[in-house]
Amino acid sequence: NVVVETTKHTNVFLSEKTWKPIIGLRPFLILGDDQLYPKLKELGYDTFDDVFGTWWEESNWKVRAKNIVDILQKFGKQEKDLNKLYLHLHPRLLYNRKNFIDHMNTNHNKIFNLGLE
């Protein structure tokens, strides 16, 4: 799943576009703020660096966009192997979705308990 986030200059902005492939059990490439991937890692998400590389470490968003195109072209040539790759990644995709649900529940509880402490 390729995601183009809303901004590239806010330091870190995680919108519903970032969460959609995580909830939907899809590996992702996200073009957004240059600190987006470090933030996802800080929150415990698997960003599939062993599969896609660390293309996101580049600070220039135009270079990051080109890196995504290069990755897609590489994987497009290996189309027959994509189902095997997905099955291989499935446990990690499940982990990411569980991590999202855990963070959602934690934040829900914080909001629900505002003013009660």
N, CA, C and O atoms as a DFTB+ gen file, in Angstrom:
468 C
 N C O
     1  1       0.846      -1.162       0.000
     2  2       0.000       0.000       0.000
     3  2       0.896       1.230       0.000
     4  3       1.793       1.347       0.835
     5  1       0.660       2.131      -0.918
     6  2       1.417       3.382      -0.980
     7  2       0.527       4.491      -0.439
     8  3      -0.606       4.671      -0.886
     9  1       1.052       5.225       0.521
    10  2       0.310       6.313       1.156
    11  2       1.058       7.611       0.905
    12  3       2.273       7.687       1.088
    13  1       0.325       8.622       0.488
    14  2       0.882       9.970       0.402
    15  2       0.190      10.766       1.496
    16  3      -0.996      11.082       1.401
    17  1       0.951      11.086       2.536
    18  2       0.389      11.792       3.681
    19  2       0.050      13.234       3.315
    20  3       0.433      13.730       2.255
    21  1      -0.663      13.883       4.200
    22  2      -1.170      15.229       3.973
    23  2      -0.061      16.264       3.859
    24  3      -0.148      17.182       3.043
    25  1       0.975      16.121       4.668
    26  2       2.041      17.119       4.671
    27  2       3.402      16.452       4.642
    28  3       3.538      15.250       4.872
    29  1       4.402      17.265       4.355
    30  2       5.781      16.789       4.389
    31  2       6.651      17.702       5.241
    32  3       7.877      17.599       5.205
    33  1       6.028      18.597       6.011
    34  2       6.791      19.636       6.693
    35  2       6.319      19.940       8.114
    36  3       6.635      21.009       8.637
    37  1       5.586      19.052       8.744
    38  2       5.070      19.361      10.080
    39  2       5.839      18.696      11.209
    40  3       5.406      18.738      12.360
    41  1       6.946      18.099      10.903
    42  2       7.740      17.331      11.849
    43  2       7.206      15.915      11.937
    44  3       7.918      14.982      11.564
    45  1       5.984      15.710      12.412
    46  2       5.354      14.397      12.357
    47  2       3.848      14.601      12.301
    48  3       3.267      15.275      13.152
    49  1       3.230      14.016      11.299
    50  2       1.769      14.061      11.185
    51  2       1.302      12.694      10.732
    52  3       1.607      12.261       9.621
    53  1       0.560      12.013      11.596
    54  2       0.036      10.690      11.299
    55  2      -1.480      10.804      11.156
    56  3      -2.191      10.983      12.145
    57  1      -1.964      10.701       9.936
    58  2      -3.405      10.803       9.712
    59  2      -4.005       9.416       9.541
    60  3      -3.322       8.401       9.676
    61  1      -5.289       9.398       9.243
    62  2      -5.973       8.130       8.984
    63  2      -5.351       7.405       7.793
    64  3      -5.468       6.185       7.677
    65  1      -4.693       8.151       6.913
    66  2      -4.054       7.517       5.752
    67  2      -2.917       6.596       6.181
    68  3      -2.696       5.552       5.567
    69  1      -2.204       6.975       7.221
    70  2      -1.129       6.134       7.742
    71  2      -1.693       4.874       8.385
    72  3      -1.135       3.788       8.230
    73  1      -2.792       5.018       9.101
    74  2      -3.336       3.887       9.864
    75  2      -4.091       2.889       8.993
    76  3      -4.206       1.720       9.360
    77  1      -4.608       3.328       7.850
    78  2      -5.428       2.436       7.022
    79  2      -4.704       1.147       6.614
    80  3      -5.279       0.073       6.791
    81  1      -3.484       1.189       6.082
    82  2      -2.836      -0.088       5.738
    83  2      -2.482      -0.919       6.974
    84  3      -2.440      -2.147       6.901
    85  1      -2.236      -0.273       8.080
    86  2      -1.924      -1.015       9.307
    87  2      -3.160      -1.778       9.772
    88  3      -3.080      -2.961      10.103
    89  1      -4.300      -1.098       9.794
    90  2      -5.547      -1.756      10.188
    91  2      -5.931      -2.821       9.160
    92  3      -6.449      -3.876       9.526
    93  1      -5.680      -2.553       7.882
    94  2      -6.051      -3.462       6.808
    95  2      -5.049      -4.557       6.507
    96  3      -5.187      -5.264       5.509
    97  1      -4.035      -4.710       7.360
    98  2      -3.041      -5.784       7.224
    99  2      -2.296      -5.724       5.892
   100  3      -2.203      -6.714       5.167
   101  1      -1.770      -4.539       5.590
   102  2      -1.014      -4.390       4.343
   103  2       0.360      -3.784       4.634
   104  3       0.473      -2.860       5.439
   105  1       1.392      -4.299       3.987
   106  2       2.679      -3.607       4.081
   107  2       2.533      -2.239       3.432
   108  3       1.683      -2.052       2.562
   109  1       3.349      -1.290       3.847
   110  2       3.142       0.082       3.385
   111  2       4.441       0.795       3.063
   112  3       5.512       0.474       3.578
   113  1       4.296       1.778       2.185
   114  2       5.326       2.773       1.895
   115  2       4.616       4.109       2.063
   116  3       3.607       4.354       1.401
   117  1       5.120       4.974       2.935
   118  2       4.431       6.227       3.227
   119  2       5.332       7.406       2.902
   120  3       6.438       7.531       3.428
   121  1       4.835       8.264       2.027
   122  2       5.526       9.514       1.725
   123  2       4.885      10.590       2.579
   124  3       3.729      10.957       2.369
   125  1       5.633      11.089       3.534
   126  2       5.122      12.109       4.446
   127  2       6.284      12.835       5.082
   128  3       7.362      12.953       4.498
   129  1       6.051      13.322       6.287
   130  2       7.100      14.018       7.023
   131  2       8.338      13.132       7.151
   132  3       8.228      11.908       7.226
   133  1       9.515      13.758       7.174
   134  2      10.733      12.947       7.241
   135  2      10.917      12.262       8.590
   136  3      11.787      11.402       8.725
   137  1      10.122      12.621       9.583
   138  2      10.201      11.963      10.890
   139  2       9.072      10.953      11.104
   140  3       8.926      10.408      12.198
   141  1       8.274      10.702      10.062
   142  2       7.144       9.792      10.185
   143  2       7.597       8.365      10.517
   144  3       7.060       7.744      11.434
   145  1       8.563       7.855       9.791
   146  2       9.034       6.489      10.047
   147  2       9.704       6.361      11.419
   148  3       9.429       5.395      12.131
   149  1      10.572       7.300      11.817
   150  2      11.108       7.195      13.176
   151  2      10.012       7.213      14.246
   152  3      10.137       6.539      15.268
   153  1       8.942       7.978      14.017
   154  2       7.844       8.015      14.983
   155  2       7.128       6.670      15.021
   156  3       6.815       6.166      16.100
   157  1       6.866       6.083      13.849
   158  2       6.234       4.763      13.828
   159  2       7.090       3.741      14.560
   160  3       6.573       2.912      15.309
   161  1       8.402       3.802      14.343
   162  2       9.311       2.879      15.030
   163  2       9.276       3.111      16.547
   164  3       9.250       2.161      17.329
   165  1       9.276       4.381      16.946
   166  2       9.194       4.721      18.376
   167  2       7.930       4.141      19.002
   168  3       7.943       3.716      20.157
   169  1       6.841       4.125      18.241
   170  2       5.577       3.584      18.724
   171  2       5.504       2.061      18.618
   172  3       4.502       1.454      18.998
   173  1       6.576       1.444      18.098
   174  2       6.656      -0.008      18.065
   175  2       6.159      -0.671      16.799
   176  3       5.964      -1.886      16.781
   177  1       5.948       0.092      15.738
   178  2       5.455      -0.489      14.488
   179  2       6.589      -1.044      13.644
   180  3       7.693      -0.501      13.616
   181  1       6.292      -2.135      12.960
   182  2       7.210      -2.731      11.998
   183  2       7.063      -1.948      10.699
   184  3       5.961      -1.847      10.160
   185  1       8.160      -1.393      10.191
   186  2       8.118      -0.611       8.957
   187  2       8.740      -1.360       7.781
   188  3       8.966      -0.773       6.723
   189  1       9.013      -2.635       7.955
   190  2       9.441      -3.526       6.884
   191  2      10.727      -3.073       6.198
   192  3      10.874      -3.201       4.982
   193  1      11.650      -2.543       6.990
   194  2      12.922      -2.085       6.427
   195  2      13.695      -3.227       5.773
   196  3      14.426      -3.004       4.808
   197  1      13.542      -4.441       6.285
   198  2      14.240      -5.579       5.692
   199  2      13.682      -5.932       4.313
   200  3      14.355      -6.591       3.520
   201  1      12.465      -5.500       4.031
   202  2      11.842      -5.774       2.733
   203  2      12.051      -4.616       1.767
   204  3      12.453      -4.818       0.621
   205  1      11.776      -3.392       2.238
   206  2      11.806      -2.214       1.375
   207  2      13.070      -1.370       1.506
   208  3      13.314      -0.487       0.684
   209  1      13.865      -1.635       2.522
   210  2      15.064      -0.830       2.755
   211  2      14.749       0.377       3.624
   212  3      13.638       0.536       4.128
   213  1      15.754       1.213       3.781
   214  2      15.588       2.417       4.611
   215  2      15.542       3.657       3.720
   216  3      16.170       4.675       4.010
   217  1      14.798       3.547       2.648
   218  2      14.615       4.626       1.674
   219  2      14.114       5.900       2.338
   220  3      14.397       6.999       1.862
   221  1      13.384       5.767       3.418
   222  2      12.741       6.873       4.114
   223  2      13.730       7.744       4.894
   224  3      13.361       8.823       5.357
   225  1      14.973       7.297       5.046
   226  2      15.963       8.079       5.785
   227  2      16.387       9.341       5.042
   228  3      16.939      10.257       5.652
   229  1      16.142       9.402       3.752
   230  2      16.456      10.580       2.939
   231  2      15.591      11.756       3.397
   232  3      14.380      11.602       3.560
   233  1      16.194      12.924       3.606
   234  2      15.422      14.074       4.085
   235  2      14.631      14.771       2.971
   236  3      13.602      15.390       3.242
   237  1      15.099      14.675       1.730
   238  2      14.423      15.348       0.621
   239  2      13.211      14.527       0.169
   240  3      13.358      13.375      -0.240
   241  1      12.021      15.116       0.244
   242  2      10.807      14.372      -0.067
   243  2      10.746      13.948      -1.538
   244  3      10.146      12.921      -1.857
   245  1      11.357      14.723      -2.432
   246  2      11.351      14.341      -3.852
   247  2      12.185      13.072      -4.066
   248  3      11.821      12.212      -4.868
   249  1      13.284      12.967      -3.356
   250  2      14.116      11.763      -3.454
   251  2      13.365      10.580      -2.834
   252  3      13.402       9.471      -3.369
   253  1      12.687      10.814      -1.711
   254  2      11.895       9.736      -1.103
   255  2      10.809       9.257      -2.062
   256  3      10.560       8.056      -2.161
   257  1      10.163      10.180      -2.766
   258  2       9.128       9.812      -3.741
   259  2       9.733       8.946      -4.852
   260  3       9.141       7.942      -5.248
   261  1      10.896       9.329      -5.347
   262  2      11.564       8.532      -6.379
   263  2      11.944       7.159      -5.833
   264  3      11.848       6.157      -6.542
   265  1      12.371       7.114      -4.583
   266  2      12.709       5.827      -3.965
   267  2      11.496       4.897      -3.950
   268  3      11.631       3.699      -4.200
   269  1      10.323       5.436      -3.662
   270  2       9.102       4.629      -3.652
   271  2       8.831       4.073      -5.052
   272  3       8.511       2.895      -5.207
   273  1       8.959       4.921      -6.057
   274  2       8.752       4.462      -7.438
   275  2       9.728       3.335      -7.768
   276  3       9.339       2.333      -8.368
   277  1      10.981       3.493      -7.385
   278  2      11.989       2.451      -7.644
   279  2      11.615       1.136      -6.959
   280  3      11.756       0.064      -7.548
   281  1      11.142       1.221      -5.725
   282  2      10.736       0.014      -4.988
   283  2       9.563      -0.658      -5.687
   284  3       9.547      -1.878      -5.848
   285  1       8.589       0.131      -6.097
   286  2       7.421      -0.431      -6.780
   287  2       7.807      -1.104      -8.089
   288  3       7.276      -2.160      -8.432
   289  1       8.727      -0.492      -8.814
   290  2       9.177      -1.101     -10.067
   291  2       9.888      -2.422      -9.800
   292  3       9.700      -3.395     -10.529
   293  1      10.697      -2.449      -8.763
   294  2      11.408      -3.683      -8.404
   295  2      10.413      -4.785      -8.058
   296  3      10.542      -5.910      -8.541
   297  1       9.426      -4.471      -7.230
   298  2       8.463      -5.493      -6.822
   299  2       7.508      -5.845      -7.952
   300  3       6.997      -6.964      -7.999
   301  1       7.258      -4.909      -8.862
   302  2       6.420      -5.200     -10.025
   303  2       7.014      -6.279     -10.901
   304  3       6.285      -7.046     -11.531
   305  1       8.323      -6.340     -10.946
   306  2       9.009      -7.365     -11.741
   307  2       8.947      -8.733     -11.065
   308  3       9.188      -9.758     -11.703
   309  1       8.623      -8.744      -9.775
   310  2       8.554      -9.992      -9.010
   311  2       7.106     -10.332      -8.648
   312  3       6.855     -10.948      -7.612
   313  1       6.166      -9.937      -9.487
   314  2       4.742     -10.044      -9.175
   315  2       4.320     -11.440      -8.731
   316  3       3.496     -11.583      -7.827
   317  1       4.881     -12.464      -9.360
   318  2       4.481     -13.837      -9.026
   319  2       4.840     -14.209      -7.593
   320  3       4.243     -15.125      -7.028
   321  1       5.804     -13.515      -6.998
   322  2       6.242     -13.824      -5.638
   323  2       5.531     -12.983      -4.570
   324  3       5.806     -13.150      -3.382
   325  1       4.640     -12.100      -4.964
   326  2       4.017     -11.194      -3.999
   327  2       3.115     -11.927      -3.005
   328  3       3.061     -11.550      -1.835
   329  1       2.410     -12.960      -3.449
   330  2       1.573     -13.726      -2.517
   331  2       2.424     -14.416      -1.457
   332  3       2.058     -14.442      -0.282
   333  1       3.555     -14.972      -1.868
   334  2       4.469     -15.593      -0.896
   335  2       4.982     -14.555       0.094
   336  3       5.058     -14.812       1.296
   337  1       5.329     -13.386      -0.419
   338  2       5.810     -12.319       0.456
   339  2       4.730     -11.923       1.458
   340  3       5.015     -11.755       2.644
   341  1       3.497     -11.774       0.989
   342  2       2.409     -11.400       1.889
   343  2       2.229     -12.439       2.992
   344  3       2.096     -12.086       4.164
   345  1       2.224     -13.704       2.624
   346  2       2.079     -14.765       3.629
   347  2       3.229     -14.740       4.629
   348  3       3.034     -14.969       5.823
   349  1       4.424     -14.459       4.129
   350  2       5.592     -14.358       5.010
   351  2       5.452     -13.185       5.983
   352  3       5.845     -13.286       7.145
   353  1       4.890     -12.074       5.503
   354  2       4.746     -10.872       6.333
   355  2       3.508     -10.895       7.228
   356  3       3.392     -10.067       8.132
   357  1       2.596     -11.813       6.997
   358  2       1.314     -11.803       7.698
   359  2       1.434     -11.711       9.227
   360  3       0.716     -10.912       9.828
   361  1       2.300     -12.483       9.878
   362  2       2.419     -12.344      11.338
   363  2       2.839     -10.925      11.757
   364  3       2.393     -10.428      12.790
   365  1       3.677     -10.290      10.974
   366  2       4.122      -8.932      11.291
   367  2       2.999      -7.933      11.055
   368  3       2.875      -6.949      11.784
   369  1       2.188      -8.184      10.044
   370  2       1.031      -7.330       9.778
   371  2       0.020      -7.439      10.917
   372  3      -0.561      -6.439      11.338
   373  1      -0.185      -8.655      11.410
   374  2      -1.071      -8.850      12.564
   375  2      -0.528      -8.122      13.790
   376  3      -1.289      -7.513      14.542
   377  1       0.790      -8.187      13.991
   378  2       1.422      -7.489      15.104
   379  2       1.152      -5.984      15.012
   380  3       0.790      -5.359      16.010
   381  1       1.325      -5.401      13.824
   382  2       1.103      -3.968      13.657
   383  2      -0.345      -3.602      13.977
   384  3      -0.595      -2.597      14.642
   385  1      -1.302      -4.410      13.510
   386  2      -2.705      -4.094      13.794
   387  2      -2.989      -4.201      15.295
   388  3      -3.693      -3.361      15.854
   389  1      -2.444      -5.229      15.944
   390  2      -2.638      -5.349      17.403
   391  2      -2.029      -4.153      18.115
   392  3      -2.616      -3.629      19.062
   393  1      -0.864      -3.719      17.670
   394  2      -0.213      -2.553      18.258
   395  2      -1.107      -1.316      18.109
   396  3      -1.241      -0.530      19.047
   397  1      -1.716      -1.146      16.938
   398  2      -2.622      -0.037      16.714
   399  2      -3.809      -0.106      17.684
   400  3      -4.166       0.892      18.309
   401  1      -4.411      -1.284      17.802
   402  2      -5.573      -1.449      18.683
   403  2      -5.182      -1.168      20.133
   404  3      -5.944      -0.543      20.871
   405  1      -3.998      -1.625      20.545
   406  2      -3.521      -1.349      21.910
   407  2      -3.360       0.149      22.135
   408  3      -3.780       0.668      23.169
   409  1      -2.747       0.861      21.160
   410  2      -2.589       2.315      21.296
   411  2      -3.946       3.006      21.309
   412  3      -4.152       3.950      22.071
   413  1      -4.868       2.547      20.477
   414  2      -6.207       3.127      20.426
   415  2      -6.903       2.969      21.777
   416  3      -7.507       3.917      22.280
   417  1      -6.821       1.778      22.362
   418  2      -7.458       1.540      23.659
   419  2      -6.823       2.382      24.756
   420  3      -7.526       2.923      25.610
   421  1      -5.504       2.497      24.737
   422  2      -4.812       3.332      25.726
   423  2      -5.271       4.781      25.616
   424  3      -5.585       5.418      26.621
   425  1      -5.307       5.297      24.390
   426  2      -5.735       6.683      24.197
   427  2      -7.203       6.868      24.553
   428  3      -7.574       7.896      25.120
   429  1      -8.032       5.901      24.233
   430  2      -9.445       5.974      24.597
   431  2      -9.598       6.063      26.108
   432  3     -10.368       6.877      26.618
   433  1      -8.860       5.223      26.813
   434  2      -8.938       5.243      28.285
   435  2      -8.444       6.569      28.856
   436  3      -9.018       7.075      29.821
   437  1      -7.399       7.133      28.281
   438  2      -6.907       8.432      28.748
   439  2      -7.976       9.497      28.558
   440  3      -8.217      10.307      29.453
   441  1      -8.613       9.498      27.400
   442  2      -9.654      10.495      27.131
   443  2     -10.853      10.266      28.035
   444  3     -11.400      11.218      28.591
   445  1     -11.271       9.002      28.189
   446  2     -12.417       8.678      29.013
   447  2     -12.216       9.095      30.462
   448  3     -13.166       9.495      31.136
   449  1     -10.974       9.002      30.943
   450  2     -10.686       9.286      32.344
   451  2     -10.196      10.719      32.592
   452  3      -9.739      11.026      33.693
   453  1     -10.282      11.588      31.601
   454  2      -9.887      12.981      31.803
   455  2     -10.668      13.593      32.956
   456  3     -11.892      13.472      33.022
   457  1      -9.981      14.224      33.829
   458  2     -10.635      14.897      34.946
   459  2     -11.013      13.994      36.088
   460  3     -11.475      14.476      37.123
   461  1     -10.832      12.692      35.935
   462  2     -11.185      11.767      37.010
   463  2     -10.019      11.511      37.940
   464  3     -10.182      10.903      38.997
   465  1      -8.857      11.968      37.555
   466  2      -7.667      11.690      38.377
   467  2      -7.356      12.856      39.270
   468  3      -6.391      12.808      40.034
